[in-house]
Amino acid sequence: MSPAASPRFAGVDAARGLALFGMMAVHVLPEAGSDLEPTLPWLLFAGKAAALFAVLAGVSLSFITRTARVERGGALTAVRWAVAARAGMICALGLTIAYVDMPAFIILAYYGAMFALAIPFLGVSTRTLLAAAGVFALLGPVLMQALRDSLPEPGYDPTFSTVLTEPGVFLSQLLLTGTYPAIPWMAYICTGLAVGRLRLNESAVQLKLLAGGTALAIGAWLASVLLLDGPGQGFDRLVEMDPDLVAEQIRDAAVWGPEGYLPTSSWWWLALVSPHTTTPLDLLHTTGVAVAVLGALLFLARHAGKALLVLSAPGRMTLTLYCAHLLFLGTGALAVLPYLSLWLQIAVFIVFAVLWQRAGKQGPLEKWISRGSGAARQAALRRYPDPQPEH
């Protein structure tokens, strides 16, 4: 059985497909219904789909560096060069597509930054990865809050023009102030790197991921509730510290996330767990959701892999389909018919991906990235060859 067809990879691909469709739903569908309450798709996917995407990026990095971790030496150096090339190409793609005006934040440039930051972690132990994930989740948001007021205001999505004219804005946006800030989001990457080293083809491991992820997600959410409305009375502290915000606005921020970025008036803001707040509890909650979803889909792929084809086929070419989705948003077509727009895109992407997979082809953008990173790896192997053993 080929790797792409194995249950382990089918489950990971299905999780990627779900993350893609979840992000599309957040981009296209309304956040609130006629009763002004959050819609079901928004509750299911807002903040969580992007987190799943990031955790799976770490899993993918773990897969492609597995042999090099064992061989180390020149092989590990070469794979680091390959990941650096991958990071640069994905970031460049994000900076390019950001010139298209669209009603969505683009994750690609941030994604490239996360890949670059992951390079030092490719050869470390699993225990170190888990410790790093915890440090990024706990201290990354603190660093964001501490530096926010001294960093430049981020733009909507960075482009090459931003890099050339406002390099400080570009770097701070990618690392700390943007929608998907790479430093705290490294919690997802490190978690994925650690998860990718597990025996993901074993049912026991899959069920442990499901149970452990669920426990982490629920635990983080309960901690937020206790801190805000329990003995900690964090909600009251926020009302006291932010006289310009009425209680209803703070409650809305706890559901929808704040407008713009998280206020820096009080550390109690870090007790929120709402979408894209990038607080410690938000990172832990969404990490738990991502791990649980991955465990569930790995288990389903083991027992009913063919049924997941509608997710796993698009999941093998998410970069291509994600960019196609963004370009479609840029046309403005079907903007007034969001549900039709979403289901039409999903249907087209599934059909295209299934046909492309049956033809045995790699996604167009995936092939471009693979060739570029492969060329970087080969160049590094020529430059840093392992010494030959003495006979």
C-alpha atoms as one frame of an Amber mdcrd trajectory, in Angstrom:
protein
   0.000   0.000   0.000   1.381   3.413  -0.922   1.940   5.982   1.798  -0.744
   8.223   0.376  -3.260   5.421   0.574  -2.320   4.116   4.033  -4.795   4.682
   6.877  -2.316   6.907   8.708  -1.895   9.285   5.785  -5.557   9.076   4.764
  -6.568  10.215   8.245  -4.102  13.093   8.209  -5.248  14.063   4.705  -8.883
  13.931   5.835  -8.033  16.235   8.738  -6.379  18.660   6.307  -9.459  18.560
   4.109 -11.701  19.292   7.079  -9.449  22.181   8.116  -9.606  23.597   4.588
 -13.391  23.402   4.381 -13.701  24.807   7.901 -11.591  27.847   7.020 -13.642
  28.321   3.868 -16.847  28.238   5.910 -15.503  30.931   8.241 -14.540  33.082
   5.254 -17.851  32.734   3.434 -20.723  32.119   5.853 -22.265  34.698   8.210
 -21.040  34.719  11.789 -24.484  35.295  13.308 -27.990  34.165  12.481 -31.216
  36.181  12.453 -31.316  35.892  16.261 -27.849  37.523  16.427 -26.454  34.354
  17.998 -23.374  32.600  16.557 -24.159  30.222  13.705 -23.280  26.534  14.020
 -20.510  26.660  11.372 -18.970  29.630  13.144 -19.051  27.854  16.517 -17.521
  24.725  14.991 -14.783  26.275  12.884 -13.928  29.856  13.923 -10.369  29.755
  15.235 -10.402  25.960  15.353 -10.004  25.216  11.627  -6.902  27.413  11.347
  -5.451  25.814  14.478  -6.040  22.345  13.016  -4.295  23.517   9.848  -1.266
  24.636  11.893  -1.053  21.455  13.994  -1.172  19.408  10.790   1.673  21.513
   9.402   3.754  20.262  12.305   2.640  16.687  11.651   3.695  17.039   8.009
   7.085  18.414   9.035   7.514  15.422  11.314   6.793  13.050   8.433   9.236
  14.649   5.997  12.055  14.884   8.566  11.673  11.408  10.085  14.580   9.757
   8.242  16.860  12.767   8.682  16.278  12.751  12.453  17.663   9.230  12.599
  20.593   9.807  10.252  21.340  13.322  11.557  24.553  14.953  10.289  24.350
  16.097   6.697  20.882  14.584   6.239  19.418  16.724   9.025  21.208  19.826
   7.726  19.823  19.166   4.260  16.264  18.758   5.482  16.587  22.022   7.392
  17.554  23.723   4.155  14.551  22.093   2.493  12.211  23.387   5.188  13.766
  26.858   4.893  13.087  26.813   1.156   9.533  25.632   1.798   9.057  28.450
   4.307  10.299  31.068   1.851   8.184  29.813  -1.031   4.989  29.625   1.027
   5.615  33.088   2.470   6.266  34.488  -1.024   3.039  32.911  -2.264   1.133
  34.537   0.591   2.702  37.944  -0.084   1.767  37.639  -3.753  -1.842  36.559
  -3.327  -2.390  39.330  -0.769  -2.455  41.827  -3.640  -5.908  40.455  -4.478
  -8.621  42.275  -2.547 -10.709  39.714  -0.683 -12.819  39.486   2.496 -10.499
  37.063   4.296  -7.242  37.076   6.225  -4.535  35.034   4.492  -2.555  32.577
   6.600   0.198  31.735   4.102   2.830  34.356   5.017   2.391  33.477   8.695
   2.571  29.808   7.766   5.938  30.424   6.112   7.178  32.212   9.241   6.109
  29.240  11.378   8.024  26.851   9.108  11.132  29.032   9.457  10.810  29.128
  13.252  10.376  25.341  13.290  13.820  24.682  11.772  15.730  24.578  15.112
  13.167  22.105  16.493  13.400  19.499  13.727  16.043  17.385  15.456  15.116
  17.767  19.118  13.499  15.115  21.316   9.761  14.643  21.616   9.913  15.711
  25.249  11.613  18.957  24.217   8.932  19.549  21.585   6.132  19.157  24.114
   7.925  21.453  26.555   8.408  24.016  23.778   4.727  23.791  22.842   3.811
  24.587  26.437   6.247  27.497  26.617   4.968  28.999  23.364   1.347  28.570
  24.486   1.897  30.148  27.886   4.572  32.783  27.275   3.864  33.687  23.631
   0.588  35.495  24.495   2.278  37.213  27.445   4.990  38.487  25.105   2.305
  39.713  22.687   0.506  41.632  25.417   3.699  43.063  26.898   5.001  44.371
  23.559   1.734  45.196  21.773   1.648  48.913  22.603   5.273  49.425  21.566
   4.976  47.615  18.223   3.681  49.201  15.008   0.044  48.742  14.050  -0.302
  45.807  11.619  -1.910  46.145   8.224  -4.583  43.867   6.765  -2.366  41.342
   4.964   1.340  41.907   4.213   2.584  42.054   0.617   6.017  42.479  -0.957
   5.375  46.219  -0.751   5.098  45.883   3.031   8.414  44.033   3.142  10.183
  46.760   1.183   8.591  49.882   2.677   7.721  48.767   6.223   9.989  45.881
   7.219   9.365  46.507  10.930   5.609  46.300  10.441   6.066  43.146   8.359
   8.189  41.325  10.934   6.122  42.338  13.957   2.909  41.432  12.141   4.117
  37.963  11.189   5.589  37.228  14.595   3.353  38.932  17.162   0.646  41.352
  16.044  -1.061  39.713  13.066  -4.078  37.437  12.817  -1.958  34.270  13.003
   1.121  35.417  15.006   3.902  32.921  14.428   5.575  33.006  17.862   2.584
  31.913  19.973   1.291  29.757  17.113   4.491  27.737  17.327   2.603  25.920
  20.081   0.610  24.265  17.283   3.682  23.468  15.188   5.596  21.911  18.078
   2.543  19.882  19.077   2.187  18.621  15.515   5.884  17.732  15.325   5.499
  15.665  18.486   2.236  14.015  17.397   3.723  13.104  14.009   6.338  10.943
  15.765   3.715   8.685  17.336   2.597   5.350  15.899  -0.399   6.951  14.260
  -1.446   3.707  12.565  -2.295   2.090  15.933  -5.867   2.278  17.221  -4.699
   2.735  20.818  -2.698   5.833  19.867  -5.588   7.223  17.835  -8.017   6.820
  20.721  -5.521   8.374  23.145  -5.233  11.391  20.850  -9.021  11.655  20.747
  -9.391  11.331  24.521  -6.403  13.483  25.424  -7.307  16.224  22.971 -10.894
  16.281  24.179  -9.774  16.506  27.804  -7.385  19.370  27.002 -10.045  21.277
  25.037 -12.673  20.920  27.765 -10.168  21.659  30.528  -9.018  24.913  28.899
 -12.604  26.015  28.323 -13.587  25.258  31.918 -10.534  27.125  33.185 -11.653
  30.196  31.228 -15.165  29.959  32.680 -13.813  29.640  36.220 -11.383  32.516
  35.820 -13.940  34.880  34.295 -17.135  33.974  36.155 -15.913  31.894  39.078
 -13.882  32.746  42.158 -11.385  34.723  40.100 -14.093  37.177  39.020 -12.055
  38.090  35.972 -15.064  39.506  34.194 -15.616  42.029  36.993 -11.934  42.938
  36.920 -12.170  43.629  33.181 -15.197  45.872  33.689 -13.258  47.789  36.341
 -10.079  48.080  34.267 -11.789  49.084  31.010 -14.228  51.909  31.783 -14.487
  52.675  28.060 -15.979  49.212  27.451 -19.425  48.398  28.752 -20.061  44.964
  30.214 -21.935  43.833  27.102 -18.931  44.600  24.894 -16.665  42.543  27.130
 -19.157  39.681  27.088 -19.233  39.903  23.283 -15.431  39.724  23.198 -15.630
  36.531  25.255 -17.890  35.010  22.576 -16.736  36.533  19.303 -13.260  37.729
  20.169 -12.379  41.436  20.414 -12.537  43.782  17.467  -9.011  44.313  16.223
  -6.602  42.858  18.750  -6.827  41.937  22.406  -6.759  45.022  24.696  -3.685
  45.442  26.878  -5.412  47.222  29.766  -5.519  44.109  31.961  -3.857  40.696
  32.124  -7.325  39.274  32.732  -7.900  39.492  28.980  -5.646  36.447  28.737
  -8.389  34.393  30.407 -10.527  34.550  27.262 -10.857  31.498  25.041 -12.733
  33.078  22.116 -11.584  32.723  18.462  -8.288  34.281  17.432  -7.615  35.853
  20.815  -4.355  33.842  20.932  -4.469  33.640  24.709  -2.889  30.707  26.565
  -6.300  29.123  27.103  -7.328  29.717  23.487  -4.131  28.036  22.281  -4.613
  25.093  24.654  -8.312  24.755  23.793  -7.804  24.804  20.030  -4.767  22.520
  20.293  -6.949  20.038  22.143  -9.656  20.288  19.504  -7.106  19.760  16.709
  -5.529  16.723  18.372  -8.948  15.194  19.097 -10.123  15.723  15.508  -6.927
  14.180  14.155  -7.295  11.158  16.444 -10.929  10.677  15.417 -10.194  10.902
  11.694  -7.188   8.580  11.965  -9.440   6.047  13.695 -12.174   6.451  11.066
  -9.641   6.145   8.241  -8.448   2.864   9.734 -11.939   1.399   9.644 -13.716
   3.355   6.893 -11.042   5.084   4.857 -12.974   5.133   1.576 -15.839   7.031
   3.199 -13.416   9.862   3.954 -12.370  10.332   0.324 -14.393  13.560   0.113
 -12.036  14.971   2.750  -8.785  13.101   2.132  -8.602  13.832  -1.608  -8.843
  17.631  -1.131  -6.576  17.230   1.893  -3.734  16.103  -0.355  -3.744  19.423
  -2.208  -4.880  21.976   0.355  -2.376  24.640  -0.732  -3.685  24.621  -4.296
  -7.330  24.569  -3.235  -6.866  27.194  -0.511  -5.333  29.601  -3.035  -8.113
  28.847  -5.531 -10.654  29.631  -2.804  -8.970  32.960  -2.036  -8.900  33.940
  -5.705 -12.579  33.032  -6.008 -13.352  35.265  -3.021 -11.471  38.043  -4.770
 -13.905  37.948  -7.710 -16.841  38.753  -5.434 -18.923  36.078  -7.170 -21.882
  34.722  -5.181 -21.037  36.992  -2.255 -24.747  37.573  -1.633 -25.416  33.808
  -1.681 -22.908  32.551   0.889 -24.297  29.045   1.392 -24.480  28.410  -2.352
 -20.976  29.818  -2.732 -19.540  27.544  -0.057 -21.192  24.317  -1.205 -20.387
  25.022  -4.847 -16.726  25.546  -4.032 -16.620  22.415  -1.873 -18.278  20.310
  -4.586 -15.928  21.568  -7.297 -12.876  21.050  -5.089 -13.884  17.479  -4.183
 -14.485  16.474  -7.800 -11.274  18.120  -8.963  -9.212  16.577  -6.146 -10.603
  13.067  -6.642  -9.926  13.175 -10.389  -6.461  14.641  -9.823  -5.655  11.960
  -7.250  -6.834   9.143  -9.530  -4.529  10.530 -12.204  -1.704  10.046  -9.708
  -0.683  13.686  -9.763   0.518  15.978  -7.007  -1.349  19.254  -6.609   0.125
  22.003  -8.846   1.294  24.258  -6.018   2.294  21.265  -3.912   4.488  20.076
  -6.783   6.098  23.510  -7.066   6.850  23.579  -3.338   8.133  19.995  -3.424
  10.501  20.715  -6.316  11.843  23.866  -4.687  12.433  22.276  -1.307  13.886
  19.172  -2.977  16.351  21.304  -4.913  17.410  23.043  -1.686  17.893  19.682
   0.003  20.064  18.345  -2.818  22.145  21.525  -2.849  22.724  21.168   0.886
  23.711  17.512   0.553  26.328  18.485  -2.032  27.622  21.291   0.170  27.548
  19.415   3.473  28.186  15.754   2.666  28.528  13.334   5.542  32.109  12.132
   6.006  32.664   8.652   4.618  33.386   5.973   7.222  36.958   4.707   7.354
  37.561   1.109   6.271
